[in-house]
Amino acid sequence: MTAVKDSVHDYISLDPVAAELVDTPEFQRLRHIKQLSTVRLVYPSASHTRFEHSLGVYHLASQAVSHLDIDGDRAAHVRAAALLHDIGHGPYGHQTEDLIRRRTGRDHDEIAHLLDGTRLGEILESHGLSPSRVAAIVAGEGPVGQLVSGELDVDRMDYLVRDAHHTGVPYGTIDHGRLVRELRYRDDKLVLSEGNLQTAESLLLARALMNGTVYRHHVSRIAGAMLERASERLLEDGVSIDEFVRMADHDLLVALGEHVPELGRRIESRELYKRAVWAPLDAVPTDVVELGYESSRAVEREIADIVGVPPEVVIVDSPARPRIKESRSRIVVDGVVRRLEDASELVGALRATERTQWRLGVYAPEAIRDDVAAAAVDVLDVPIRVTTPP
C-alpha cells in the first residue's frame, strides 16, 4: 500500500489500483484545478485542489465500504469510482460546468467517455474492474452509487471539512468519522442509523452556513460570472470545446489573456466588476428569477443598449432557486426510515434562510455601475430601494 500524507485525514493508504490511477496524466491534471475556483479570490488560503479532495473522497469511501461490510469486487469498484469522481471537471470546476453542459450535453460526473479505451480504462481492466461499472457509480447509480453521489455521499463529507480547513471558516467542520460509521442500507437505500438525527442536522447546517459564507460569496459570484462570459468568448474565438474541457486553471488564464485580454486581465488581477443590482428573492419578479441562459443574455443586451455600452460589460446573474439537497437524506427514527426534512424542524428554518440569502445580481465596471443600475431597475422591474449593495 502507498501512503500519502493529507492535511485533513493524516495518512491515506492507496491500494494498487489507486496508486496506478493516481499516476496517470488524467488524474495528475487535478493538481492544477483548484477545489474552490474563484472563492480563493476571497479566502487567500483556499488553494487546495481537486487532486487532494479526490484522495480524501477515496479515503472516506474506503472507510465506508469497510463499515458497511462491502468487500471484494464491489468495494474495489466503489474505491475506484470515489478516486475518479472529479476527473470530468473542466477548468475552474463548477464555474465552467454550465458552459460545458450547454456545449457537450455532459455533466462532470458523466465520465464513461474518459474511461472507454483510455489509459484509465486499461488500468481498471488490468485489475479486473469494469470501466462502465465505475462510471455508473460515479453517476450515482445503484445502491453503492449513493456513497459517491447522493444525499449522504463521502464527496460532500470531504469537501465540507476540507474547504473549512483551507478557508479558515469553521462552519463546515462536521463529524465525518461518525457519519461514515453510522451509514447503513435499508432496502438498498443509504440511511443514517438510529440516534443520529443531530448528526444528520449537522451536515445540513454545515452546508447551509458554508453556502452563505463561502460558496456564494458575492465576490466569488462576480468573478465566476465574468469567467463564464470570458470562456464563452474564448470558444467563439475558435478554441474547441474538446480542448477547453481538458484545460487546467492556468491553461484557461493563459488562453483568456490571448483571446479575451480585457476580461482575462481583470480576472487574473482581481479587478472585478461591481454590483449594480443586488436584489432579494421577494423583490424580484418570478420571470426574472427564472431567467434562462438565452433570456439573461437578451436582458444584458437590452440594458447595455440603454446605457450605450457593449453588451459584454453587463452581466445578469440570476442563480437557481435555493434548494437543500441534504434535506432528502434518510435517517432511521424510532425504527422507521424517514426523510430528514420530515424528521427535523431545522430544515424549515434553513430553507427560509436560503431564500433570504438568495440575490439577483447585475454586475458592471465601476465607472458605469450607476448607469447600469438605473437601466437594470427599469428593464428588470426591480425596486430601486434594494439595488444598493452593502
C-alpha positions as CSV (number, residue, x, y, z in Angstrom):
1,M,0.0,0.0,0.0
2,T,1.2,3.5,-0.8
3,A,0.7,6.1,1.9
4,V,0.0,9.7,1.2
5,K,0.1,12.4,3.9
6,D,-3.0,14.6,3.8
7,S,-3.8,17.8,5.6
8,V,-7.3,16.6,6.6
9,H,-7.2,12.9,7.1
10,D,-3.5,12.4,8.0
11,Y,-2.2,9.4,6.1
12,I,-4.2,7.9,3.2
13,S,-3.3,4.4,2.1
14,L,-3.7,3.8,-1.6
15,D,-4.4,0.3,-2.9
16,P,-2.5,-0.9,-6.0
17,V,-5.3,0.2,-8.4
18,A,-5.5,3.6,-6.9
19,A,-1.7,4.0,-6.9
20,E,-1.7,3.3,-10.7
21,L,-4.6,5.6,-11.4
22,V,-3.1,8.5,-9.5
23,D,0.0,8.4,-11.7
24,T,-2.0,8.9,-14.9
25,P,-2.0,12.4,-16.7
26,E,-5.8,12.5,-16.4
27,F,-5.6,12.3,-12.6
28,Q,-2.5,14.4,-12.2
29,R,-4.3,17.2,-14.1
30,L,-6.5,17.6,-11.0
31,R,-3.4,19.0,-9.2
32,H,-4.0,22.1,-11.3
33,I,-7.7,22.6,-10.8
34,K,-8.5,24.5,-7.5
35,Q,-11.3,23.0,-5.5
36,L,-12.8,26.4,-4.7
37,S,-12.1,28.1,-8.1
38,T,-13.0,31.8,-7.7
39,V,-13.6,31.5,-3.9
40,R,-9.8,31.8,-3.5
41,L,-10.2,35.5,-4.5
42,V,-12.0,35.9,-1.2
43,Y,-10.1,33.4,1.0
44,P,-6.4,33.5,0.0
45,S,-5.5,30.2,1.8
46,A,-8.2,28.3,-0.2
47,S,-5.6,27.0,-2.6
48,H,-6.3,23.3,-2.2
49,T,-7.1,21.3,-5.4
50,R,-9.4,18.6,-6.7
51,F,-6.4,16.2,-6.6
52,E,-6.2,16.2,-2.8
53,H,-10.0,16.3,-2.5
54,S,-10.3,13.2,-4.7
55,L,-7.8,11.4,-2.4
56,G,-9.9,12.4,0.6
57,V,-13.1,11.0,-1.0
58,Y,-11.3,7.8,-1.8
59,H,-10.2,7.6,1.8
60,L,-13.7,8.1,3.2
61,A,-15.1,5.7,0.7
62,S,-12.6,3.0,1.8
63,Q,-13.7,3.5,5.4
64,A,-17.4,3.5,4.4
65,V,-17.3,0.2,2.5
66,S,-15.4,-1.4,5.5
67,H,-18.1,-0.3,8.0
68,L,-20.9,-1.4,5.6
69,D,-19.2,-4.8,5.1
70,I,-18.9,-4.2,1.4
71,D,-15.9,-6.1,0.2
72,G,-14.2,-7.8,-2.7
73,D,-15.2,-6.7,-6.2
74,R,-18.0,-4.3,-5.1
75,A,-15.7,-2.5,-2.7
76,A,-12.9,-2.2,-5.3
77,H,-15.3,-0.6,-7.8
78,V,-16.5,1.9,-5.2
79,R,-13.0,2.9,-4.2
80,A,-12.0,3.4,-7.9
81,A,-15.1,5.5,-8.5
82,A,-14.5,7.7,-5.5
83,L,-11.0,8.4,-6.6
84,L,-12.0,9.2,-10.2
85,H,-15.3,11.1,-9.4
86,D,-13.9,14.5,-10.4
87,I,-11.8,13.8,-13.5
88,G,-14.7,15.1,-15.7
89,H,-14.3,18.6,-14.3
90,G,-13.3,21.4,-16.7
91,P,-11.0,24.3,-15.7
92,Y,-12.2,26.2,-12.6
93,G,-14.5,23.2,-11.8
94,H,-18.2,24.2,-11.2
95,Q,-17.6,27.7,-12.6
96,T,-17.5,26.4,-16.2
97,E,-19.8,23.4,-15.7
98,D,-22.9,25.1,-17.2
99,L,-21.0,26.3,-20.2
100,I,-19.6,22.8,-20.8
101,R,-23.0,21.3,-20.4
102,R,-24.5,23.6,-23.0
103,R,-21.8,22.7,-25.5
104,T,-21.5,19.0,-24.9
105,G,-24.6,17.9,-23.1
106,R,-22.5,16.3,-20.4
107,D,-22.1,16.9,-16.7
108,H,-18.8,16.5,-14.9
109,D,-20.0,13.2,-13.3
110,E,-20.5,11.6,-16.7
111,I,-17.1,10.1,-17.2
112,A,-17.7,6.9,-19.3
113,H,-16.0,8.6,-22.3
114,L,-12.9,9.3,-20.2
115,L,-12.6,5.6,-19.3
116,D,-13.5,3.9,-22.6
117,G,-10.4,2.9,-24.5
118,T,-8.1,5.1,-22.4
119,R,-5.2,4.5,-20.1
120,L,-7.5,4.9,-17.1
121,G,-9.8,2.2,-18.6
122,E,-6.8,-0.1,-19.3
123,I,-5.6,0.2,-15.7
124,L,-9.1,-0.7,-14.3
125,E,-9.4,-3.6,-16.6
126,S,-5.9,-4.9,-15.8
127,H,-7.1,-5.2,-12.2
128,G,-10.4,-6.9,-13.1
129,L,-12.6,-3.8,-12.8
130,S,-15.2,-2.7,-15.2
131,P,-14.9,0.9,-16.5
132,S,-18.6,1.1,-17.2
133,R,-19.4,0.0,-13.6
134,V,-17.1,2.6,-12.2
135,A,-18.7,5.3,-14.4
136,A,-22.1,4.2,-13.3
137,I,-21.1,4.5,-9.6
138,V,-19.7,8.0,-10.2
139,A,-23.1,9.0,-11.7
140,G,-24.8,7.8,-8.5
141,E,-26.4,4.7,-10.0
142,G,-27.4,1.7,-7.8
143,P,-27.1,1.2,-4.1
144,V,-23.3,1.8,-3.9
145,G,-23.5,4.8,-6.2
146,Q,-25.3,6.6,-3.4
147,L,-22.0,6.5,-1.4
148,V,-20.2,8.6,-4.1
149,S,-23.1,10.7,-5.3
150,G,-26.1,11.1,-3.1
151,E,-27.5,13.0,-0.1
152,L,-25.1,11.2,2.3
153,D,-22.1,10.8,0.0
154,V,-18.5,10.9,1.0
155,D,-17.8,13.6,-1.6
156,R,-19.8,16.0,0.5
157,M,-18.2,14.9,3.7
158,D,-14.7,15.5,2.4
159,Y,-15.3,18.8,0.7
160,L,-17.1,20.4,3.7
161,V,-14.3,19.6,6.1
162,R,-11.5,20.3,3.6
163,D,-13.0,23.7,2.5
164,A,-13.5,24.7,6.1
165,H,-9.9,23.8,6.9
166,H,-8.4,25.7,4.0
167,T,-10.6,28.8,4.1
168,G,-10.3,29.1,7.9
169,V,-14.1,29.2,8.1
170,P,-15.1,26.8,10.8
171,Y,-18.7,26.3,9.9
172,G,-18.1,23.3,7.6
173,T,-16.5,21.3,10.3
174,I,-18.5,18.1,10.7
175,D,-18.0,14.8,12.5
176,H,-17.3,12.9,9.2
177,G,-16.0,9.9,11.2
178,R,-19.3,9.4,12.9
179,L,-21.2,10.0,9.7
180,V,-19.2,7.3,7.9
181,R,-19.6,4.8,10.8
182,E,-23.3,5.3,11.1
183,L,-24.2,4.7,7.5
184,R,-26.5,1.7,6.8
185,Y,-28.5,0.2,4.0
186,R,-32.3,-0.2,4.3
187,D,-34.0,-1.7,1.2
188,D,-30.9,-0.7,-0.9
189,K,-31.2,2.9,0.3
190,L,-28.4,4.6,2.2
191,V,-29.5,5.8,5.6
192,L,-28.1,7.0,8.9
193,S,-28.8,4.6,11.7
194,E,-31.0,5.2,14.8
195,G,-29.9,8.0,17.1
196,N,-28.3,10.2,14.5
197,L,-30.8,13.0,13.9
198,Q,-28.4,15.6,15.2
199,T,-25.6,14.1,13.2
200,A,-27.7,14.5,10.0
201,E,-28.7,18.0,11.0
202,S,-25.0,18.9,11.5
203,L,-24.3,18.1,7.8
204,L,-27.3,20.1,6.8
205,L,-26.3,23.1,8.9
206,A,-22.7,23.0,7.8
207,R,-23.6,23.1,4.1
208,A,-26.1,25.9,4.7
209,L,-23.5,28.0,6.6
210,M,-20.8,27.4,4.1
211,N,-23.1,28.3,1.2
212,G,-23.7,31.8,2.7
213,T,-20.2,32.4,3.9
214,V,-18.0,30.7,1.3
215,Y,-19.6,29.1,-1.7
216,R,-22.0,32.0,-2.7
217,H,-19.8,35.0,-1.5
218,H,-20.6,37.9,-3.8
219,V,-17.0,38.4,-4.9
220,S,-16.8,34.7,-6.0
221,R,-20.1,35.0,-7.8
222,I,-19.0,38.1,-9.7
223,A,-15.7,36.5,-10.7
224,G,-17.4,33.3,-11.6
225,A,-19.9,35.1,-13.9
226,M,-17.0,37.1,-15.5
227,L,-15.1,33.8,-16.0
228,E,-18.1,32.2,-17.7
229,R,-18.6,35.1,-20.1
230,A,-14.9,35.2,-20.9
231,S,-14.9,31.5,-21.6
232,E,-17.9,31.8,-23.9
233,R,-16.0,34.4,-25.9
234,L,-12.9,32.2,-25.9
235,L,-14.9,29.4,-27.6
236,E,-16.5,31.9,-30.0
237,D,-12.9,32.9,-30.9
238,G,-12.1,29.4,-32.2
239,V,-10.9,27.4,-29.2
240,S,-12.6,24.0,-29.4
241,I,-14.8,22.7,-26.6
242,D,-12.7,19.4,-26.6
243,E,-9.6,21.5,-25.9
244,F,-11.4,23.6,-23.4
245,V,-12.7,20.8,-21.2
246,R,-9.2,19.3,-20.7
247,M,-7.6,22.6,-19.7
248,A,-6.4,23.2,-16.2
249,D,-6.9,26.5,-14.4
250,H,-3.7,28.1,-15.6
251,D,-4.3,27.0,-19.2
252,L,-7.6,28.9,-19.2
253,L,-6.0,32.0,-17.8
254,V,-3.3,31.9,-20.5
255,A,-5.9,31.4,-23.2
256,L,-8.1,34.2,-21.9
257,G,-5.1,36.5,-21.9
258,E,-4.6,35.8,-25.6
259,H,-8.1,35.7,-26.8
260,V,-10.1,37.8,-24.3
261,P,-7.5,40.1,-22.9
262,E,-9.6,42.6,-21.1
263,L,-11.7,40.1,-19.1
264,G,-8.7,37.8,-18.7
265,R,-6.7,40.6,-17.2
266,R,-9.5,41.6,-14.9
267,I,-9.9,38.1,-13.6
268,E,-6.2,37.4,-13.1
269,S,-5.6,40.7,-11.3
270,R,-8.9,40.7,-9.3
271,E,-10.1,43.9,-11.0
272,L,-13.7,42.7,-10.8
273,Y,-17.0,44.2,-11.9
274,K,-19.1,45.7,-9.1
275,R,-22.7,45.1,-8.0
276,A,-25.1,47.4,-9.8
277,V,-28.1,45.4,-8.6
278,W,-28.2,43.0,-5.6
279,A,-31.9,42.2,-5.0
280,P,-33.5,39.6,-2.7
281,L,-35.9,36.9,-3.9
282,D,-39.1,38.6,-2.7
283,A,-38.3,41.8,-4.6
284,V,-37.6,40.1,-8.0
285,P,-40.4,39.2,-10.4
286,T,-40.9,35.5,-11.0
287,D,-40.0,35.7,-14.7
288,V,-36.7,37.3,-13.8
289,V,-35.9,34.7,-11.1
290,E,-36.4,32.0,-13.7
291,L,-34.4,33.7,-16.5
292,G,-32.6,31.1,-18.6
293,Y,-29.3,31.4,-20.4
294,E,-30.6,33.0,-23.6
295,S,-33.1,35.3,-21.8
296,S,-30.3,36.5,-19.5
297,R,-28.1,37.4,-22.5
298,A,-31.0,39.2,-24.1
299,V,-31.6,41.2,-20.9
300,E,-27.9,42.1,-20.8
301,R,-28.0,43.4,-24.4
302,E,-31.1,45.5,-23.6
303,I,-29.5,47.1,-20.5
304,A,-26.3,47.7,-22.5
305,D,-28.2,49.4,-25.3
306,I,-29.9,51.8,-22.9
307,V,-26.6,52.7,-21.3
308,G,-24.8,52.8,-24.6
309,V,-22.1,50.3,-23.8
310,P,-21.0,47.0,-25.3
311,P,-23.1,44.0,-24.0
312,E,-20.1,42.2,-22.7
313,V,-19.7,44.8,-19.9
314,V,-23.1,44.0,-18.4
315,I,-23.7,40.7,-16.6
316,V,-27.0,39.5,-15.3
317,D,-26.7,36.7,-12.7
318,S,-29.9,35.0,-11.6
319,P,-29.0,31.8,-9.7
320,A,-31.2,28.8,-9.5
321,R,-33.9,28.9,-6.8
322,P,-32.4,27.8,-3.4
323,R,-32.8,24.1,-2.5
324,I,-31.2,21.9,0.1
325,K,-30.4,18.6,-1.3
326,E,-29.2,17.2,2.1
327,S,-32.8,17.6,3.4
328,R,-33.6,14.5,1.4
329,S,-31.2,12.4,3.4
330,R,-32.7,9.3,5.0
331,I,-32.5,8.6,8.7
332,V,-33.9,5.9,11.0
333,V,-36.1,7.4,13.7
334,D,-37.9,5.1,16.1
335,G,-37.2,2.2,13.8
336,V,-38.7,3.9,10.7
337,V,-36.7,5.3,7.8
338,R,-37.7,9.0,7.3
339,R,-36.5,11.9,5.2
340,L,-34.6,14.4,7.2
341,E,-37.0,17.1,6.0
342,D,-39.8,15.2,7.7
343,A,-37.9,14.4,10.9
344,S,-36.2,17.7,11.6
345,E,-37.7,21.1,12.4
346,L,-34.4,22.6,11.5
347,V,-34.9,22.0,7.8
348,G,-37.8,24.6,7.5
349,A,-35.6,27.3,9.2
350,L,-32.7,26.6,6.9
351,R,-34.9,26.7,3.8
352,A,-36.2,30.1,4.9
353,T,-32.6,31.2,5.5
354,E,-31.6,30.0,2.0
355,R,-34.4,32.1,0.5
356,T,-33.4,35.1,2.5
357,Q,-29.8,34.8,1.2
358,W,-30.7,34.5,-2.5
359,R,-29.8,37.5,-4.6
360,L,-30.3,38.6,-8.2
361,G,-27.0,40.2,-9.3
362,V,-26.3,42.7,-12.1
363,Y,-22.6,43.5,-12.5
364,A,-20.7,46.1,-14.4
365,P,-17.4,48.0,-14.3
366,E,-17.3,50.6,-11.5
367,A,-17.3,53.5,-13.9
368,I,-20.7,52.7,-15.4
369,R,-22.2,50.9,-12.3
370,D,-24.8,53.7,-11.5
371,D,-26.0,53.9,-15.1
372,V,-26.3,50.2,-15.4
373,A,-28.2,50.1,-12.1
374,A,-30.7,52.6,-13.4
375,A,-31.3,50.8,-16.6
376,A,-31.5,47.4,-14.9
377,V,-34.1,48.6,-12.5
378,D,-36.3,49.7,-15.5
379,V,-35.7,46.5,-17.6
380,L,-36.0,44.0,-14.7
381,D,-38.7,45.8,-12.8
382,V,-36.8,45.6,-9.5
383,P,-37.5,48.3,-6.9
384,I,-34.6,50.7,-6.7
385,R,-34.5,50.6,-2.9
386,V,-33.0,47.1,-3.0
387,T,-30.2,47.7,-5.5
388,T,-27.6,49.4,-3.4
389,P,-25.1,46.8,-2.2
390,P,-23.9,46.9,1.4
